[in-house]
């Protein structure tokens, strides 16, 4: 996650986008009143009262919808509601901090092109006294995606590329399983998660320490869905699209982002390089739940391999500046057209329903969420369009942005704790007040339930008791050796302390094998996140089965459950 937020794009649908509780379908409101059921009188038209423009039974004339009727919200608001929301956001954020127990948070609100609220809460790192402020840099995780899409829009406006430019035009080594898809998949396809790549393609390789190019080189082994037919959230698919744009611009992605967006917009605490984030003295550490309760700064997450999709770091003040630009159609505060309006509107246009695998909905009475190019798009309960995205690192970060263009209003919430819905609860409560005048629900409890499901341990053996009398394993020597796999590369199984250890990936991540039954062993796929990325896409408590196949007295292959989601988890000796 950058994980399944499917942010939050499932919550996100994180989505991973977590607008699941407040998101909506794009059905347009006509703004018209129901037609009269009575017969028309002479000189009138159906649905009118004697041609007067008044509703049936009333002598007051109905207003004519101003502008585009589809842009009219079903529930009116006023500046007093927005002012009330700005006034109450401090208390909303503090309540979320107190109830969730997370270490730190920063919140900023933008309205009318100006930052009207910005504040930090808590500490940057547990065990230290350094306070979070509105200029503290946080790792944004998947909130990097809409920011990166804005950079792409800037280059589209300059004519460097178009959203419809095939990725291979400027990234010629990019190869997928189907040559036709390879030649036709566009920058927009990869930014809309509709390339056909499976959910979170390549993230498992990053967990094992493969770098960006090594992951790109292995995407060709993954099975594909039909192009533009299925939504599957992919960090490295989007990263490939971004790298193609950077190549067309003749520079690297980090430099391009700074040149097109961060520097001209004055986003001084923002970077797409992990080293720059670490070097910033005012940065927030990641925090994961501690075994004894509370939070600890246990893990370090270097997301440089997928930086366009998950590697931006920024302060709440800086993200607010970016939101103001998006809400202003690409204009900077001084009126400069920094990003082409049409190119940005393309990114903000819904093109896919944001549900991983594009399943048939379980119900037909719920508003759907959609995805543009890097942006989550939905309609809320009032009929207004919402633009949003959430981000999450299992190793300790949860972030979200929410913009309501009809109100020229946006809010960002950044936290330094494993995503649990705290950030999204603040934005939802704030939006309630801005649109309806008061909070409507206990959003924190609602989102915590959603995230508990998203963050549940994985593996068929989770919650099962090991056999009381398991079938014996073979001698360790039967399993020891090297096993090959095109996608994951080689793994080795060796002896250590009388047991077996599986070693995988460039970082040589080690997993202690525990015998379960017969030829089946287990390991904890989270491994040691530490300074390694192992396990970022797996939740604590997960268990992976490791099943050997014997030919005679020696194992000829082994299948690792955790790595078999796309049918590629079998390794051959």
N, C-alpha and C positions, 0 to 999 in steps of 0.2 A: 504495500500500500504505500515503494509507493504502492500502496497496496490496494487490495480489493476495495476500495471505496468505490468501488464499483458501487475515495474516496469516494464513496464518496464518490460515486458513480456507482455505487450501489447505495452507499449512503450518500450514497452517495452515491436515488440511486446513486454516494457516495457517491454511485455514483456516489461509491463509492461512493449519488450526489447528496444524499441525506435530505434532499428536498422531498423525499418520499412522503413525509408527513404533511408537507405544505405545497408540494409541487402540483402541476395541473396540466390539463390538455389544452391544445391551442384552439379550442372552439371559440369563435368570435361572438361577441355580444353585439346585437344590432342596435341596442339603445332605444328600440321602439317599444311601445306599450302593446299588449295583446289587442287584437282586433275586436271590435264590438261584435257580440253574438246576435244582435238584433238586425233586422233588415235595414238596408240603406234607405234614407228618405230622399225625396226628389231634390236634386241639386247637390247631393252628397256623394262621397266615394265610400266603398266598403271600408269599415274600420274607423270611420270618422263620425262625429256627432253633428249632423246637419251641415257638414262641410266647414265647421268652425275650427277644426284642429283641436277640439277638446275631447277628453276621454268621455266614454259613455257615462251619463249621469252627472257630468260636471260641466260647468260653464267656463272653467279656467282653461286657457289654451295650453297645449303641450309644447315644450321647447323643441326646437329643431336641433338635432345632433350637430355639434360643431366638428368639423374635420371628418376624419375617418371613423365611422361608427364602430368598427372593430377595435378601436383604441379606447373606447369608453369602458371604464370599470363598472361592474355591477353594483358596487358599494362606494358611495362617495366618501371622500375624506377632505380635510382642510388643513391649512397651515398650523392650526392650533394642535391638531393631533400629532403632526410631525414635531412641533416644538415640545410637546409633552413627551414624545419618545426620546428626543435628545436629552431632555431634562431627567428622564427616568433611567437612561441606559447605564449610568454609573451604579445605581442600586441594583439593576438587573444583573450586571456583571459581578458585582460583589456578592450577591446572593448565590450565583452559580459557583464562584470561587469557594465560598463557605461550605456549600452543600456537597460539592464534588471533591474537595480536598486537594485539588491539583496545586502544584507549586507556584505557577506563574501564568499570567495572561496579559495580553495587550489588546485594546479595543480602539478603533477609530471609526468615526462617522463622517460622511461627506454629503453635503446637500447644497444645491445651487452652485456647484463648482468650487465650494470651499470646505475645508476641514472644520467641522463645527464641534467636534469632540474628539479627544485623543488622550488616553490614559493607560498607565501600566498598573498591574496588580501583582502582589506576591514577590517572589525572588527568582533570580535568574538560575540559581542552582541551590538545591537543598544542601544545608550545612554551611552555607555562606550567607552573608547579609546583603549582598549586592541586589538592589531592588530593580524590578522590571519597570521601564518607562516606555513612553510611546515611540522612542527611538531605538529600543532594544531590537537587535536582529534575531529573528526566529527562522528556523528551517521551514519552508512553506509546504514541502511535500507536493501533493498534486495541485495545489493552488498555483504552482509553477505553470500548469498547462494553459490557462487563459492568458496569463502574462506572456508566455511564449507565443501564443497565437496572435497576440497584439504585435509582437516583433515581426512575425510572418506577414501580417497585414501591412505593416510599414513597407516591407520589401515588395509586396504585391503592388502597392501604390506607386512605388518607384519604377515598376516595370522589370525588376530583376527576375521575378518569377510570377506565375499566376497560381491561384489556388488549384487550378486544373492541370498544372504542369506535372507530367509523370516524374516520379521520384528518380528513376534511372537516368533522366536527362542530365542530372548533375551529381548523381551518386551511382556511377555505372556498375560498381561491384555489388549493388543491392540485388539479392536474388531470393525469390520465394519458390515454393514447391512447384507452382504452375507457371510456365514461361509466359503464358498470356497475361496472367495477373501481374507478373514481374514487369512486363512492358507497359501496362496500363494503369497500375495503381498510382494515384496522384497524391500530392501533398495534402489536399483536402480529405481524401480517403483515410489517410493515416491520422490526421488530426480529428477525424470524426469517429475513429475506432471502427471503421467498416471495411478494412482491407481484406478480411477473411482470416487473418491470424487468430489463433485461439486466445482465450482470456489470459491476460498477463504473460503473453509470450515473451520468453527470454528472462523473466524475473528470476526463475529458478537457477539460471546460469549465473546471474549477478550474485545470487546468494552464495555461490561456490567460488566467487572471485574472478570470473571471466570479465575482461574489459569490454568496452563498447564494440570495438571492431570484431573481437572474437564472437560476441553475441550476434552481431549482424551476420557474420559468416555462417552461423548455425541455424538461422531462421529458415533456411531452405529445407530443413529436415522436418519442420512442423507441418501437420495436416492443415488444410485450408478449408474454410467455409466459402461459399460463393461470394465473389466480390460485390460489395455494396448491398448485400442481402441480410447480413447479420451483424449486430453490434456486439463487439467483444473488446473490453477495456485493455489497451496494451501500451505500456510505458515505452517499450523499445520500438514499437511501430511508430508512435508519435516522434520519438527521438530520431528515427531514420528520416522522417519528413523534415524535421528541423535541420538536420545535418545537410540534407540536400539543398535547403535554402541558403545555409551558411556557405556551402561550397559555391553556389551560384553567385553569392556576394563576394567571394574571394577572401573569406576570413573564417575564423572559428566562431562557434555559436556564442560563447561568452563575450567575445569582443563585439560581435554583431548586436547582441542584446544591450550592451552598455552604450554602444554608438547610437542605436536607433531609439532607445527608450530610457534607460536608466539615467544617463548623463543629461540629455536635453530636458528631462522632466524633473531633474534635481533629486533623484532617488539615491541619495548619497550613502545609505546603509544597505543598498541592494547589490547583490552579486549572483552570478551563476557559477562561481568557483567555490568549492568547499574550503580551500585553503584561505581564501579571503574572508569567509565567514568565521573560521577559527581565529584568524588574526584580528578580527574586530574585537576590541576590549569590551564592548557592550553587546555581548551575545548571550542567548539563553541556551543552556545545556538541555539535552533530551532527558526525560525521566520516564521510567517504567515502574509499574507497581512492584513494591518490595515484598519479599516473602513474609515478613513480619507485619505488613501493613504500611500504609503511606507510600511514598515514592522515593526512588533513588536514581541518581545520575549514573546508571550502570553501563549504558551502551553508547557507542559512537556510530553515527551513520554517515558514511561518505557516499553521496548519491551522484558523483560526477559522471559515472557511466551513463546515466539517464538524465543528465542535468536539464535538458529542455522540458522534460516531463515531470521531474521531481526534485531538481537541484537548486532552485532559486532560494536565496535567503534574503529577508527584507524585514523592515520595521513596520509597525502598524501605520505610522505616518506616511511611509513610502507607498504602501499598498493603497492608502487613501488617495494619494496623488494619482496613481494609476486608475483607480475607480472613477475619479473625476474626469479623467481623459476619456474613458470608455463612455461614460454618460454624456459627455460633450461631443460625441461623434468623432473622436480622435484629435480634438483640439487641446492644446496646452492652455494654462491659465491666461497667458498673454494674447490668446487668440490664434497663435500659430497652428496651422494644420499639420500636426506632427505625424499623424497616421491617417492615411486616406480613408474617408468616411465610408465609401462604397466597399472597400476591401474589408474594413472592420465589420460592416453590417453583414457581409457574407459569412464571417465567422460567427455572428450572432443569430444566424438563421437556422432553425431546427432542421436537421436532415435525417436523424435516426432516433428512434425511441430508446432511451437510455436504460435498457434492461439487458444484462449480459446474456448472450445467447438468443436474444430477441424472442423470448418465450411468449406463448399465448397468455394473456393476463388471467389470473385466477378469478377476477371479478370484472364487471363492466361498469361499475358505478364509481370508480376511483379515477381521479385525474392522473394522467400520465406525465412522465418527465421526458424531456428530449435533449438531444445533444447537437450542438452546431459544430464548429471547428475549434475545439478546445474549451468551449463554454457549455455549461448546462443551462437549458432553457425550459421554462415551465410557466404555467398559469396558476395563480393562487386562488384562494376561496373568494376573493373579491373580484376576480376576473382580470387582474393585472398580470402583465408579463413579469417574471422574475428571471434574473440572470445570476447564476451561482456556480460555485464549485467548492468542494471540500478536499482536504488532504489529510493523510495519516501515515505516520511511521510507527510500526509496532515497537520500535526501539525507543519511542518516547515523544511523539509530536502529534498534535491535532489542530487543524486550521480550517477556516471557512471564510468565504466572501459571499455577500448577497447584495444585489442591486435591483432596485425597482425603478425602471426608467420613467414610468408614468409620474412618479413623484420626484424624479431627479435626486434619488436617495440611495446611498450605499453604506454598508457596514462591513468591517473586517474584524474577525476575532482570531487571535493567534495564541496558542497554548504550548507549554513545554512539557506536556505529559501525553502518554499513549492515548490516542483518540478514544473517548468514551461518550461523545455527544454533548459535552459541555459547551464547546464552541457553537455548535448548531443551536443549542437551546437559547443562547443569548441572542443570536440573530432572529430566531423565530419569535421570541418574546418582544424584541424591539419592533419587529414588523407588525405584530399584533397591535401595539400601541399606535404606531404610525398610521395604520390603515383603519383601525376599528376603535381607537381611543383607549383601549385597555387590554391587558393580557387576557387571553382566552383559555389557555391550558397550562398545565404543568409540563412544559416542554422538556425539562431536564430529565424527569422520570421517563418520559416517552422515548427520548433518544437513548437513554442508558439501556433500555430494554432492547432497542434495535441493535445497538453496538454489542451488547452481550451475545446476541446471536451471531453477528458478523465475526466477533473475536473468539468464537467457541473453538475448542481444540479440534484438530482434524485427525482422521485415521479410523479405519474400521475397528481397531482394537481398543479405542478410547472407551473407558468405562467398563471394559470386560475384565473378568478375573482370570489370571493365567491358569491353565489346566493344573489340577491338583497332582495328576500323574501323567506328565507330558511324555510323548514318545521321545526316545533318546535321539540326540543329534549324532552325526558322524564325528569322527576324530577331527580336531582342528585342522589337521593337515589336508583334509578333504576339501576345505574351503579356501585355504590360503592360496593367493595368487592374484593375477591382474586380469581384469575383465574390461572389454572394450565396448564403446557405444559412440555412434557417430555424433549424436547431439550433445551428450553430457561429457564426452571424452572418457578416458580410462578411469577406473577406480581400482584400488587395491584392497585386498583383505589380508590382514596380517595378525600375528599373535602378539598379545601384550598381557603380562601378568596372568597367564593361564587362560585368558579369554580372547575374543576376536575384536579387532578394530577395523572399521571401514574408513578409508581415506579417499577424498574426492576433491576435484577441482584444482585450479592453479594455486589456491591458498592452502591446499593440502588440509582441508578441514577434516577433523577426525571425529568419528561417531563410534562410541562404544556399543558393541552388539550384545544384546541380552537374549539368551535362549528362551523361546516361547513354547514351541511344540514341533517335534520332528525336525524338518528342514527349515522351519520358520524361526527367525530371530526378530528382534525389534531394536529401534534406536529412537532417541528423541530428536526430531529434525530441527528443533530450534538451535541446537548446538551451542556454541559460544558466540553470541553476537559480538561482545567485546568490541575490539577494533575491527572485527571482520563482519562482512554482511551476511554471514550464514544465518538463515532462519528469519530474515526480515519479513518474508511472506508466509510465515507459519506462526501460529499462535502458541503461547505457553500451554503446556499440558498435552500437546499433540504427540501422537505415537505413530511411527511408520513401521509397517511390516517389511521384513527383508527375507525373501523366500528363495532358497537355493534349489536348483534342479540337479540331481546327481545322475551321472552317466557312469555306471559301475561304482567304483569307490571314490570318484572325484566329481566335484561340482563342475558342471559344464556351463552353467549360466546362473544369474541371480536377478531377481526382479525386486526393485525398490518401490514400494507403494507410493511414497511421497513424490517420487519423480515420474510416476506412471500416469499422470492425469491426461496426457495426450497420447497414451499408448507407447511412449518411448522410454519406459523405465526398465527395460530388460538389458542386461550387460552380459556379453558372451566372452568366455575365457579364450 
